[in-house]
Amino acid sequence: MKSLKLFSMIALVAMMSACQGDDPTVVKFTSADQVAVDMGKELNFDVTVRVDFPNGETSFVFDGLPDWVSKTEGTNKVTLKGTAPDKAGEFPITIKATNNKVTTTQNLVIKVGGVVVGDILSVAQAIANQSGEVKWVQGYIVGCVANGVDKFDDSSQALFSGFNSSTNVFIADNASETDYTKCLNVKLNESAAPAGFRNAVNLLDHPENKGKILKVQGALRSNFTTLAGIRDIVDFVFETPDPNDNDPEAVTSLTEDFEGFGSAPSDLYFAAQPDNKGWYGFSIAGTLQPDMRKFNENQYVQFSAHRNAISGGILQEFWAVSPRLDVSAATNKNLTFYLAGGYYNASTIFEVYVLDGKDPATANKTKLNVTLPTAPASGYGTLASIGNIDLSGFSGVIRIGFYYKGTSGSGNSTTWQLDNFTFN
């Protein structure tokens, strides 16, 4: 009986050893095969592998490592550091990673003086390819997941205005996208990502980033448990959009009463409209923009620094910018619009400008002489025409910019309302 038990134990051990021996060691690179660094700047890049059924640490052999790059080995990774030369160029390296006698090879290119993008995926392609692969993806920054969310399980946690988180952004193929299922969530790593990544990209500190094109390189894996995402960011770059993308052609006349726009109690900005008709909002300071309002079946644009959800004492500075207007070809070269004010506070600034471009941050500006109606100390005035403004002193294609600056909190700023914009 003892002999039988001993034989059974030996057989079991042998069988287990055989099974273990059948488990293959898999070594797979998980880091990008390209990395870029500006001339004279610091390279800090992790070469990483994933090992299934490992046997000890992975060893690495580098062939062609530049003399300006040093390496520090860790478990299943090597960190490459060094100061890039002051001359643009590419440095190809061959890397062999070995674990349990299994070797995997990857070619890595360090590009100095530019961004290596390779094949760039669209957001839709990235959503369909949540494989963990490191890829470049390009999309418009459109929103973020609300602060404090651990697991995304409610569409109300997706913010496309009123941004309150610095740890992630949504990118989309459409600049006006508000359907989170068509968005890719970008995790804004603070420590592992390129230096300054979170600070440069997040919408809490930089609401003006909404609408910018972001190219980002990282691992295609879910964020907030349920959202298609990209994380472990390797590199990023802002791409300057064509200022005329999605813009209607310049017109010789325009009448806009804003009745064709969507409205909401607050924060329904031009960027959230299915068709913004060439109107744009820009946030310079704070988180607010001009938004669409409706009262007594009449729709208009509202400029206000006050929101119940925003603490008092915060500067709110923003613009509304009109579609392109062809002054040279217009018949009368006249501009008029309706204004109404409410809850007057002398510290508020509301001004009207002619711009030669869409973005007020870069456009040349000429202030127009506009007489503002009287705004009551409490309640609102009545929308009324400000009269005709002669634009014959201008030529070519222009835009009209409405500039607002006020401080949040009840009673801290004047509210202005805009309607019946006419150019001919």
C-alpha positions as CSV (number, residue, x, y, z in Angstrom):
1,M,0.0,0.0,0.0
2,K,2.9,2.3,0.9
3,S,4.6,1.5,-2.4
4,L,1.4,2.4,-4.3
5,K,1.1,5.7,-2.5
6,L,4.7,6.5,-3.1
7,F,4.3,5.7,-6.8
8,S,1.2,7.9,-7.0
9,M,3.0,10.8,-5.4
10,I,6.0,10.4,-7.8
11,A,3.6,10.2,-10.8
12,L,1.8,13.3,-9.6
13,V,5.0,15.3,-9.1
14,A,6.2,14.2,-12.5
15,M,2.9,15.2,-14.1
16,M,2.9,18.6,-12.5
17,S,6.5,19.1,-13.6
18,A,5.6,18.2,-17.1
19,C,2.6,20.6,-17.1
20,Q,4.7,23.4,-15.8
21,G,7.3,22.7,-18.4
22,D,4.6,22.9,-21.1
23,D,3.8,26.5,-20.0
24,P,5.7,28.7,-22.5
25,T,7.5,31.9,-21.4
26,V,6.1,34.8,-23.4
27,V,8.1,38.0,-23.6
28,K,6.4,40.9,-25.3
29,F,7.5,44.6,-25.6
30,T,4.8,46.9,-24.3
31,S,6.6,50.2,-24.9
32,A,6.5,52.2,-28.1
33,D,9.0,51.5,-30.9
34,Q,9.5,55.3,-31.4
35,V,10.2,58.2,-29.1
36,A,10.8,61.8,-29.8
37,V,12.8,64.5,-27.9
38,D,13.5,68.1,-28.7
39,M,17.0,69.2,-29.4
40,G,18.9,69.9,-26.2
41,K,16.1,68.5,-24.0
42,E,16.1,65.6,-21.6
43,L,15.1,62.1,-22.7
44,N,13.4,60.0,-20.1
45,F,11.9,56.9,-21.7
46,D,11.0,53.4,-20.3
47,V,11.6,50.3,-22.4
48,T,9.1,47.8,-20.9
49,V,8.1,44.2,-21.5
50,R,5.4,42.0,-20.3
51,V,6.4,38.4,-19.3
52,D,4.0,35.5,-18.9
53,F,5.3,32.6,-16.8
54,P,8.5,34.4,-15.9
55,N,11.6,32.9,-14.6
56,G,13.5,35.6,-12.7
57,E,14.2,39.1,-14.1
58,T,14.4,40.0,-17.8
59,S,17.8,40.9,-19.2
60,F,18.2,43.4,-21.9
61,V,20.9,43.9,-24.6
62,F,21.1,47.1,-26.5
63,D,22.8,47.4,-29.9
64,G,23.5,51.0,-31.2
65,L,22.7,52.9,-28.0
66,P,23.9,56.5,-28.6
67,D,26.7,57.7,-26.4
68,W,24.5,60.5,-25.0
69,V,22.0,57.9,-23.6
70,S,22.5,56.1,-20.3
71,K,20.4,53.1,-19.1
72,T,19.1,52.0,-15.7
73,E,17.7,48.4,-15.5
74,G,14.8,47.4,-13.4
75,T,12.4,44.5,-13.3
76,N,11.1,43.9,-16.8
77,K,12.1,47.5,-17.8
78,V,15.1,49.7,-18.7
79,T,15.0,53.5,-18.3
80,L,16.8,55.5,-21.0
81,K,18.0,59.0,-20.0
82,G,20.2,61.6,-21.5
83,T,20.4,65.1,-22.9
84,A,19.6,65.1,-26.6
85,P,22.1,66.7,-29.0
86,D,21.5,70.2,-30.5
87,K,21.2,68.7,-33.9
88,A,18.1,67.0,-35.4
89,G,18.5,63.3,-36.3
90,E,17.3,59.7,-35.8
91,F,19.0,57.1,-33.6
92,P,18.0,53.5,-34.4
93,I,18.6,50.9,-31.6
94,T,18.0,47.2,-31.5
95,I,16.9,45.8,-28.2
96,K,16.9,42.1,-27.1
97,A,14.9,41.1,-24.1
98,T,15.5,37.6,-22.6
99,N,13.6,35.7,-19.9
100,N,13.8,32.0,-19.3
101,K,15.9,31.5,-22.4
102,V,13.1,33.2,-24.5
103,T,14.4,36.3,-26.4
104,T,12.2,39.0,-28.1
105,T,13.7,41.7,-30.3
106,Q,12.4,45.2,-31.0
107,N,13.8,48.1,-33.0
108,L,13.5,51.5,-31.3
109,V,14.0,54.8,-33.0
110,I,14.9,57.9,-31.0
111,K,14.1,61.0,-33.0
112,V,15.7,64.2,-32.0
113,G,14.1,67.5,-33.1
114,G,10.6,66.4,-33.9
115,V,7.6,64.1,-33.2
116,V,7.5,60.6,-34.6
117,V,3.9,59.8,-35.2
118,G,4.0,56.8,-37.5
119,D,0.5,55.6,-38.3
120,I,-2.0,57.7,-36.5
121,L,-5.3,56.2,-35.5
122,S,-8.6,58.0,-35.5
123,V,-10.6,58.0,-32.3
124,A,-13.1,55.5,-33.8
125,Q,-10.2,53.2,-34.7
126,A,-8.7,53.5,-31.2
127,I,-12.1,52.8,-29.5
128,A,-12.3,49.6,-31.6
129,N,-8.7,48.6,-30.8
130,Q,-8.5,48.4,-27.0
131,S,-5.7,45.8,-27.2
132,G,-3.1,47.4,-24.9
133,E,-0.9,48.2,-27.9
134,V,1.0,51.5,-27.8
135,K,-0.3,53.6,-30.7
136,W,-0.6,57.2,-31.8
137,V,-4.2,58.6,-31.8
138,Q,-5.4,62.0,-32.9
139,G,-8.6,63.8,-32.0
140,Y,-10.2,67.0,-30.9
141,I,-10.3,67.7,-27.1
142,V,-14.0,67.9,-26.3
143,G,-14.5,67.2,-22.5
144,C,-13.6,65.1,-19.5
145,V,-14.9,62.8,-16.9
146,A,-16.1,64.7,-13.8
147,N,-13.8,64.9,-10.8
148,G,-14.2,62.2,-8.1
149,V,-15.4,59.4,-10.5
150,D,-13.7,56.0,-9.9
151,K,-15.9,53.9,-12.1
152,F,-17.8,55.5,-15.0
153,D,-21.4,54.3,-14.9
154,D,-23.6,57.4,-15.7
155,S,-23.6,59.7,-18.7
156,S,-23.9,62.7,-16.4
157,Q,-20.3,62.0,-15.3
158,A,-19.2,63.1,-18.8
159,L,-18.6,66.8,-18.9
160,F,-18.5,68.7,-22.2
161,S,-18.6,72.1,-20.4
162,G,-18.0,73.3,-16.8
163,F,-14.9,71.2,-16.5
164,N,-13.8,70.3,-13.0
165,S,-11.1,67.6,-13.4
166,S,-7.4,67.8,-14.4
167,T,-6.8,64.1,-14.5
168,N,-8.3,63.2,-17.9
169,V,-9.7,64.5,-21.2
170,F,-12.0,63.2,-23.9
171,I,-10.9,63.4,-27.5
172,A,-13.2,62.8,-30.5
173,D,-13.2,62.8,-34.2
174,N,-15.7,65.6,-34.2
175,A,-14.9,68.9,-32.5
176,S,-18.5,69.3,-31.3
177,E,-19.0,65.7,-30.1
178,T,-21.1,65.3,-26.9
179,D,-21.7,61.6,-27.0
180,Y,-19.2,60.0,-24.7
181,T,-19.5,56.6,-26.5
182,K,-17.8,58.2,-29.5
183,C,-15.0,59.6,-27.3
184,L,-11.6,58.2,-26.2
185,N,-10.6,59.0,-22.6
186,V,-7.0,60.1,-22.2
187,K,-5.5,59.5,-18.8
188,L,-3.4,62.5,-17.9
189,N,-0.6,60.8,-15.9
190,E,1.4,63.2,-13.8
191,S,4.5,61.2,-13.0
192,A,4.8,58.6,-15.7
193,A,3.9,60.8,-18.6
194,P,6.1,63.3,-20.5
195,A,7.0,66.3,-18.4
196,G,4.2,68.9,-18.2
197,F,1.7,66.7,-19.9
198,R,-1.1,67.1,-17.4
199,N,-0.6,70.8,-16.9
200,A,-0.5,71.4,-20.6
201,V,-3.6,69.4,-21.6
202,N,-6.2,69.4,-18.8
203,L,-9.4,71.4,-19.2
204,L,-9.7,72.5,-15.6
205,D,-6.7,74.8,-15.9
206,H,-7.0,75.4,-19.7
207,P,-10.6,75.4,-20.8
208,E,-9.3,77.1,-24.0
209,N,-7.9,73.7,-25.0
210,K,-11.4,72.6,-25.9
211,G,-11.5,72.2,-29.7
212,K,-7.7,71.8,-30.0
213,I,-6.3,68.8,-31.9
214,L,-4.3,66.5,-29.6
215,K,-2.0,63.8,-30.9
216,V,-1.1,61.4,-28.1
217,Q,0.9,58.2,-27.9
218,G,0.1,55.6,-25.3
219,A,-1.4,52.2,-24.5
220,L,-4.9,51.6,-25.7
221,R,-6.6,50.4,-22.5
222,S,-9.8,51.3,-20.7
223,N,-10.0,54.2,-18.2
224,F,-12.5,54.5,-15.3
225,T,-13.1,50.7,-15.8
226,T,-15.7,51.1,-18.5
227,L,-14.5,53.8,-20.9
228,A,-12.4,53.2,-24.0
229,G,-9.1,54.9,-23.3
230,I,-5.5,55.6,-23.8
231,R,-3.1,55.7,-20.9
232,D,0.6,55.2,-19.9
233,I,1.3,58.2,-22.2
234,V,4.6,58.2,-24.0
235,D,4.4,61.4,-26.0
236,F,2.0,64.1,-27.1
237,V,1.7,67.1,-29.3
238,F,-0.9,69.8,-30.0
239,E,-1.8,70.2,-33.7
240,T,-3.0,73.6,-34.8
241,P,-6.4,73.2,-36.4
242,D,-7.1,74.9,-39.7
243,P,-9.0,78.1,-38.5
244,N,-11.5,77.6,-41.3
245,D,-12.3,74.0,-40.5
246,N,-16.1,73.4,-40.3
247,D,-16.6,77.2,-41.0
248,P,-19.3,78.4,-43.4
249,E,-18.0,80.6,-46.2
250,A,-17.8,84.3,-45.6
251,V,-21.2,86.0,-46.3
252,T,-22.2,89.4,-47.5
253,S,-25.3,89.5,-45.3
254,L,-26.3,87.7,-42.2
255,T,-29.4,87.7,-39.9
256,E,-29.2,85.6,-36.8
257,D,-31.9,85.4,-34.1
258,F,-30.4,82.2,-32.5
259,E,-33.7,80.4,-32.7
260,G,-32.1,77.5,-34.5
261,F,-29.7,76.8,-31.7
262,G,-30.2,74.4,-28.8
263,S,-30.7,76.0,-25.4
264,A,-30.5,74.9,-21.8
265,P,-30.6,76.4,-18.3
266,S,-26.9,76.9,-18.5
267,D,-23.6,76.0,-20.1
268,L,-24.9,75.0,-23.6
269,Y,-22.1,76.6,-25.5
270,F,-21.6,77.0,-29.3
271,A,-19.2,74.0,-29.3
272,A,-22.1,71.8,-28.0
273,Q,-24.4,72.7,-30.9
274,P,-25.0,70.2,-33.7
275,D,-24.4,73.1,-36.0
276,N,-22.8,76.2,-34.6
277,K,-23.3,78.1,-37.9
278,G,-19.8,79.5,-37.6
279,W,-20.3,81.0,-34.1
280,Y,-17.6,80.2,-31.5
281,G,-17.0,80.7,-27.8
282,F,-13.6,81.1,-26.2
283,S,-12.7,81.0,-22.5
284,I,-9.7,83.1,-21.5
285,A,-10.0,82.9,-17.7
286,G,-12.2,80.7,-15.5
287,T,-14.4,78.0,-16.9
288,L,-17.4,79.8,-18.5
289,Q,-18.3,80.8,-22.0
290,P,-21.3,82.6,-23.6
291,D,-24.2,80.2,-23.5
292,M,-27.7,79.9,-25.1
293,R,-30.7,80.9,-23.1
294,K,-34.5,80.9,-23.7
295,F,-37.1,83.1,-22.0
296,N,-40.7,83.7,-23.1
297,E,-40.1,81.6,-26.2
298,N,-37.2,83.8,-27.3
299,Q,-33.7,82.5,-27.6
300,Y,-30.6,84.6,-27.2
301,V,-26.9,84.5,-26.1
302,Q,-26.1,85.2,-22.5
303,F,-22.9,86.6,-21.0
304,S,-22.7,86.0,-17.3
305,A,-20.0,85.2,-14.7
306,H,-22.6,83.9,-12.2
307,R,-23.4,80.2,-11.7
308,N,-24.7,78.7,-8.5
309,A,-22.3,75.8,-8.9
310,I,-19.2,78.2,-9.1
311,S,-17.7,79.8,-6.0
312,G,-17.7,83.5,-5.8
313,G,-14.6,85.7,-6.5
314,I,-13.4,83.8,-9.6
315,L,-12.5,85.8,-12.7
316,Q,-14.5,84.8,-15.8
317,E,-13.2,86.2,-19.1
318,F,-14.5,85.0,-22.5
319,W,-15.6,85.8,-26.0
320,A,-18.4,85.0,-28.5
321,V,-17.2,85.3,-32.1
322,S,-19.4,85.7,-35.1
323,P,-19.2,83.9,-38.5
324,R,-17.0,85.3,-41.3
325,L,-18.4,88.5,-42.8
326,D,-17.3,89.8,-46.2
327,V,-17.3,93.5,-45.7
328,S,-15.8,94.4,-49.1
329,A,-18.7,92.6,-51.0
330,A,-21.5,93.7,-48.6
331,T,-24.1,96.3,-49.9
332,N,-24.5,98.6,-46.9
333,K,-21.6,97.5,-44.7
334,N,-23.8,98.0,-41.6
335,L,-23.9,96.0,-38.4
336,T,-26.6,96.0,-35.7
337,F,-27.7,93.8,-32.8
338,Y,-30.0,93.8,-29.8
339,L,-28.7,94.0,-26.2
340,A,-30.2,93.8,-22.7
341,G,-28.4,94.1,-19.4
342,G,-29.3,92.9,-15.9
343,Y,-28.0,93.1,-12.3
344,Y,-25.6,95.9,-13.0
345,N,-22.1,95.9,-11.5
346,A,-19.7,98.6,-12.6
347,S,-16.7,96.3,-12.5
348,T,-18.0,94.2,-15.4
349,I,-16.5,94.8,-18.9
350,F,-18.5,94.1,-22.1
351,E,-17.0,95.3,-25.4
352,V,-17.4,94.7,-29.1
353,Y,-14.6,94.3,-31.6
354,V,-13.8,93.7,-35.2
355,L,-11.5,90.7,-35.5
356,D,-9.4,89.6,-38.5
357,G,-9.4,85.9,-37.3
358,K,-11.5,83.4,-35.3
359,D,-9.3,83.1,-32.2
360,P,-9.3,86.3,-30.1
361,A,-5.9,85.3,-28.7
362,T,-4.2,85.7,-32.0
363,A,-6.5,88.0,-34.1
364,N,-5.9,91.7,-34.6
365,K,-8.7,93.6,-32.8
366,T,-10.3,96.9,-33.4
367,K,-12.8,98.1,-30.7
368,L,-16.1,99.4,-31.9
369,N,-17.9,102.4,-30.4
370,V,-21.0,100.8,-29.0
371,T,-23.4,102.5,-26.6
372,L,-24.6,99.9,-24.1
373,P,-28.2,100.1,-22.8
374,T,-28.8,100.8,-19.1
375,A,-28.7,97.7,-17.1
376,P,-31.0,97.7,-14.0
377,A,-29.5,97.0,-10.5
378,S,-32.0,94.2,-10.1
379,G,-33.7,92.1,-12.8
380,Y,-33.2,92.5,-16.5
381,G,-33.8,95.2,-19.1
382,T,-35.6,94.7,-22.4
383,L,-33.7,93.6,-25.5
384,A,-33.4,96.6,-27.8
385,S,-31.4,97.6,-30.9
386,I,-28.1,99.4,-30.3
387,G,-28.5,101.2,-33.7
388,N,-26.4,100.8,-36.8
389,I,-22.6,100.5,-36.8
390,D,-20.8,101.6,-39.9
391,L,-18.2,99.0,-41.0
392,S,-17.2,100.8,-44.3
393,G,-13.8,101.6,-42.8
394,F,-13.0,97.9,-42.9
395,S,-12.3,95.6,-45.9
396,G,-12.0,92.0,-46.7
397,V,-13.3,89.2,-44.4
398,I,-13.8,90.0,-40.7
399,R,-15.6,88.7,-37.6
400,I,-17.4,90.4,-34.8
401,G,-16.2,89.6,-31.3
402,F,-18.1,90.1,-28.1
403,Y,-15.8,90.3,-25.1
404,Y,-16.9,89.8,-21.5
405,K,-15.0,90.0,-18.2
406,G,-16.6,89.7,-14.8
407,T,-16.3,88.0,-11.4
408,S,-18.3,85.0,-10.2
409,G,-20.7,85.2,-7.3
410,S,-24.1,86.7,-6.7
411,G,-24.2,90.4,-7.3
412,N,-20.5,90.5,-8.5
413,S,-21.1,91.1,-12.2
414,T,-23.5,92.4,-14.8
415,T,-25.3,90.0,-17.1
416,W,-25.5,90.9,-20.8
417,Q,-27.9,89.3,-23.4
418,L,-27.4,89.4,-27.2
419,D,-30.0,88.8,-29.9
420,N,-31.0,89.7,-33.5
421,F,-27.5,90.0,-35.0
422,T,-27.7,91.6,-38.5
423,F,-25.1,92.4,-41.1
424,N,-25.7,93.6,-44.6
